[in-house]
Amino acid sequence: MDDLNLTLTSTITCPECGHSADEAMPTDACQWFYECKSCGTVLKPKPGDCCVYCSYGTVPCPPIQEGNSCCG
């Protein structure tokens, strides 16, 4: 799959306060931490997920979208 078919923006929703924000996902790295812009909670990936986008976002990270393992 090429980059033209990837979704590079995901909406992250904080499980603590419910705040949602559209964020651009990196295509060359995993994002292990994300600080909620509303309550300041630092989100980390859930067990079994590779990054915060796969755990809390509306779209999985680009490597997962491509069918690859992420950061592995």
Secondary structure, DSSP 8 states (H G I E B T S, - for coil): --GGG---EEEEE-TTT--EEEEE--SSS----EE-TTT--EE---TT-SSHHHHHSSS--HHHHTT--S--
